[in-house]
């Protein structure tokens, strides 16, 4: 049997004199504290790898475009063109990934088709993106382009949108690499004039150039904690080739660009005067990449956003349906809030029509509709909780009275 002076670690061979702790086991085996620490690190890494493989080996399934649109119809009123294009894009995106995994030897390589949506504020761009996220069992992130600046300046780098995607799937890199990113307010990074910038365009053209390779597909070093606030963190390498990017923006004023282009066309709107007037009310339906280029998006970026779609402005009929029909309509939301207090809320049709009229006056789309409903019901939500009231009925006169005494009503009257 070895003496205490002669014993050594059975793994690294270090003698007793060179280590602090030497743990003994059966058959005269020993292990030092260094080998225990190394073994612990190996076990942790292996467990993390196994967990990651279990997560990423989940079978990828996706619903057909018709089924995706049916789901969107439950939450979003109108916008059929945009819903169809989004449904097809999402379906083809995952069909492309499945095709690639099963047909590696196939010579045909399917490129992804990123999307850009153009629509006025409050028409449902972000709602469409959130609703798709609810349906799909894939990583999904919403990023706001207004916070991005060119690398080296105060703000966020474009890579931070991939940080949000990683966080959405608990840092499962393989899952994140087949996710969807919705980039909102893409119009806010348009360059300020038609000429390429000679000096730095910190939050405009510089950001667009930073997005180019990411949209097309490349290896990106992503800061897991958000970049500049934690410069010492270890970067995560991600490939964006299978990430679908959906961009949305209001592009305020682009109708003038579209009108100029159509008016210079030899064909024009057509001879039908009534049809001509109808088309003028929704010029966004004629939007194309040329208009977006004139607005301030660089051609290189537009080339990586090949699918351009529009969202129709919300008219009276659509707003009237929005307030009651969707699964999460405004009236259903407020009815639920009153139910929590044991109060049954009912709203007359005339009162709903009044709210829609006021929302049209302020031209804020569905968001404006929510403001009107909030102003109308605010006093009731303040006074009724804790009382014996079981029913609350909103009439036209009540809605008009509540709106007129609100600051919003005074502003409208002025």
N, C-alpha and C positions, 0 to 999 in steps of 0.2 A: 504493500500500500504506500502511495506517495506521501511524503511529509508535507507540512504546511508550506515550507519554503520552496518545494519543488513543483507544486501544483500550478497549472496554467489554464487559460481559457481554451475550451475544446473547439471553439469556432475560429478565433483569430490567432490563437497560440501565444498571446501575451502572458508572461509570468506574473505571479502574484504581486511582485514588487512594483510593476508598472501600471496597475489598475487600482481604483479605489474600492470597488466592490467585486467580489467573486462569489457567485451563487452556485452552490453544489447541488448535484442531482444524483440519480441512480447510476450505478456502475462507474463511480468515480468521475462523472462528467461534470464540467463546470462551465459557467458563462459569465462574462464580465458585463459591466453596466453599459459599455459602448455597443456591444453586440445586441443587448436587450433594446437599446434605443433604435438601432438600425432595423431590427426585426419589427419593432412597432411601426416604424415608418412604412416598411414594405407591406405589412398587413393592411394599414390604412389605405394605401394607394390601390391595393388589389380590391379591397371592398368597394372603394369609390368607382373603380373601373367596372366591376361587376354590376353595381347599381345603375351605372350609365348605360351599359349594354342592355340591361333589362328594360330600362325606360325606352331606349331608342329602337328596340326590336319589336315594339308594338306594331301591329299590322296597320298599315295606312289605308284607310277607307274614306271615300268621298262620295257625296250624293250627286246625282245627275243634275244638269243645269235646270231642268224643269222643276225638280224638287227644291233646289236652292232658291229659285225665284218664288215658289209658293210660300216658302218660309219668310222671305223678305216681304211678301205681300201682306203678311199678318201684322207687320210692324211699320211698314212704310207705305203711304198712300201715293199712288201715281208713280211717276218716274220709271215707266216701263222700259224705255230704251236703256237707261243706266243700269237697271236691275238685270236685264238680259245680258248686257256686256259684262257686268261683274260676275254673273253666274257662270258664263262660258269661260271667262278668264280664270276663275278659281278652279273650275273643273279641269280645264286643260293644263293648268299648272301642276296639279297633283297627278293627272294622267301621264304627264311628261316625266315626272319623277319615277312613277311606277314602271313606265316603259323603259326608262334608263336602267333601272335595277334588274329588270328581267331580260333585256335584250342588249347586253353589253357589246356584242359583236356586230350589231346592226350599224350600217354605214350612215343611215339617216340620223342626223342630230337635230333635235327639236329645240329651237330657241324659245326663251320665255318672252312673254309680251306684257311688259309693265303698262300701267294704265294711268291716264290723267283725266280727272273729272273737273269740269268747269260749271259753276252754278252760283247763283246769287246767295247771299247769306240767308240762312234759315231754310234752305230748300231740302236738306237731308243728306249732305255729303258725309258728315261724321256719323250720322245715325245709320246709314247704310253700312259703313265700316264696322261699327259696333255690333250691328245685328248679325253680320257675317261671322264676327268673332264669337257670338253666342252660339251659332250653329256648328261651327267647325271645331273639331278637337285637335287644333294645331296651335302652336305658339303665335300670338298676335300682339302687335304693339302699335300704339298711336304716338307719332312724334310730331312736334310743332316746329315748322321750318323757321319761325321768327326768332328762335333762340340761337340759331346757328350763326357762327361767324367764321371767317377764314382762319386757318390754323395759325396760332401765335397771337391771336387777339382775344380780348375779354369776351366771354360767351362760351358756347359749347361747340365742340367739333362734331362733324357729321357722323362720326363713328358712335356717338352717344346713343343714336337711335337703335343700334345693334345691342347696346348695353341693356336697353329696355326689353328688347326681344329675348335676351338671355335671362333676364330677371323673370319674364313671364313664364318661362319653362324651367325655373329652378336651376339655371346654368347647365342645362343639358345641351351641349354644343351640337350634337347630331340632330336633335329635334329642332333647335333654333335655325339650323341651316336649311330647313324646309318650311319656314314660317312665312308670315305675311306682315309687312310693315305699311301702315297708312301714314303718309306724310301730309299733314294738314297745312294750310296757309302757304302752299308752294308759290303763290303769286307774290308773296312778300319778299322773295329773294330775286325778283326780276331786276335786271340792271337798269340804272337810272336813265340812260339815253341809248340811242341806236348804235353809237360808236363803241367798239371794244375799248375797255378802260385802259388808259396808259398808266395811271397810278392805281393804288389799291382800292377796289370796291369791296370793302371788308365784309358786308353782310348781303351782298348782291351777287355779282358775277363770280366772285371768289368762292362762294358757297356752292354755286352751280357747278363749277369746275371740280370742287371736292366731291360732288355726288356722282360724277361721270362713271368712274371705274366701279363704284359700289353698285350702281344700278345695273351695269352690264354684267358684272360677275368677276370678282377677284378675291384674293386673300387679303383680309383686313385684320389688323391688330386692334382688338377691342379692349378698352379699359373696363374691367368688371365692376368697378365702383363708380364710374362716371368721369374718369379722365383727369382734368387739371387739378381737381381738389386733392387727389391722391397720386402724386407723381411717382411714388415709390412702388406702386402695385405692379404685379406681374400681369402682362398682357395675355389675352386669349386670342388665338388665331382662328378666324372664321372665314369660310368661303361663302360669298353671296350669290353664287351662280344659281342656286335653287330657291332663293328668297324672292317672293313676289312683292314688288313695290307698287302701291296704289297711291297716287298723289291727288290732292284736291285743293281747289282755290276758288275764291269769288271772282277774281280778275275784274275788279271794279273799273268800268269804263271801256272794256273790250268791245262792247256793242258798237261804239263809234268806229272802231277799227273794222269790224265786220261790215258795218253799213257802207263805209267808204269802198271796201273791196267789192261788195255786191253792186253798188251803184255804178261802178266803172265797168261792170260786165256788160257785154253787148246784149246778153239775153235778159238781164234784169230780173225783177221779181215775177214777171209774167203779166199778161193782159188783164187778168181777173182782178178788178180793183178791190173787191171784198177780201179775196185771198191775199192780196198784197198787204192790206192793212193788218190782217191776222198774223202774217209772217213778221211784220215789223214789230209786233208786240213781243215776239220771242226770237230775237236775232241770234241767240245762243245756239239754236238748232243748226246754224250754218257754220259754227266754229270749226276751224281746221288748224293744223300746225303753223301755217303761214301767219295767222292772226296772233298766235301765241308768241311767235318769233318777233312780230312787230311790237307786242306788249313788253318784251324784255327777256324772254327765255332764250338762251343761246341754242343755236342749231344742234350742237353736239348733245345737249341734254334732251332735246325733243326727239332726236334719233333713237334715244334709249327709252322713250315713252311712246311707243308706236300706236297705242290704242287711245284715241281721244273721244271722250263722250261728254254729254252735257246734261244738266238737270234743268227741267222746265221751271219757270217762275210759278209760284203758288197763286192760283186765282181763287175766287170766292168759293166755288164748289169744292175745290180740293181742301181748302182750309176748314170748310164746314165738316168734311169727312174726317179730317185729321183730329178734330176736337172730340169725336165720339167713337170712330170705328176701330182704330188699331187696338191690339191687345193691351198696350200700355198708353192708351189715349189719355189726354189731360183730364177729362171728366172722370174716367175710371180711376185715375190716380187720386184725385181729390175725394171721390166717393169712398175710396179705401181709407183715406186719412180721417174722414168723418166717422166711418164705421168703427175705427179704433176707439172712438169716444162714445160709441153706442148711438150715433146719430145717422139717420137715413137722409142722404142728400138727393134732391131731385131738382133738375134745371129745365125750365120751359124752353121750347124750341125758339120762341121769339128772343129770349135772353141769349141763347147761343148765337143766333143770327146777329144780334147787336155786338157781341164780342168779336165775331168774325169781321164785321164792318170796321170796327175800330182797329183791329190788327192790320187790315188792308191800308188804312190811313197812314199808319206809322211805317209801313213797308219794311218790316223786320222778319217777315216769314213766320215760321212756326214758333220761333223764340219770342217774337212779339205777341203771339197768341197766348203764350204762357204768362207773359207779363200782365195782359189784360185780365185773364182768369184769376191771377194772384191778387190783383187790386180789387177785383169784384168780391172775392171770398175772404179777404184778409180780416175784416171786422168780425165776421161770423166765426172765423177760426180763433180769434182773440177772445170773444165773449162767451161762446157756447160751451167750451170744455168745462166740466164741473157743475153744469146746470142740469135741470131735469128735462131739457129739450130732447125729444126723440126723433123729430122730423124737422128738416129745414128745406124750404121750397124757395128756389130763386126765380123770381118773375122778371119780366122785361123792365118794369118800373124800378125794381130793386137794383138790377144790374146797371141801369142808366144812372140812377142816383149815386151809387157807390163809385162809379167811374168819374162822374162829373165832379165829385168832391175830392177826388185824388189829385195829386200834383200832376200826374200824367194827363188827366182830363183837363186841368187848367192850362197846361202847355198846349194841348190840342186846340182848346177854345181860342187861345191867343193867336 
